[in-house]
Amino acid sequence: MKFLKQFGIILGVSFIGEVLKYFIPLPIPASIYGLVIMLLLLNAKIVSLDQVKDTGSYLIEIMPVMFIPAAVGLITMGNELKSLWLPLCVITVVTTVIVMAVAGRVTQFIIRMEKRQKE
């Protein structure tokens, strides 16, 4: 019953993100709206971490399984992708490096902000 309640909270927040995506004409995925809403709810203590922690951990654990259909789709589209493999590899490497760099900078910024608040 605990997991159903936690999953319901996460699903409800995701649904609100989908509704926002429908009404706000910005090129932002609904999942991002949902993540921002969940962050705001957690920061405002409307939802406590204990209310979603166990199910959130479970969903993170099974996340690799969710990529299997996409991988199978790429395998079945192999012939169509042969002419695009080099640009796809370059794009993948470049965007991965950019994401890693930005994530590292944001993490460093947050750590510095927390150190300043403690002082």
Buried (B, 14 or more C-beta within 10 A) or exposed (E): EEEEEBBEBBEBBBEBBEEBBEEEEEEEEBEEBBBBBBEEBBEEEEBEEEBBEEBBEEBEEEEEEEEEEEEEEEEEEEEEEEEEEEEEEEEEEEEEEEEEEEEEEEEEEEEEEEEEEEE
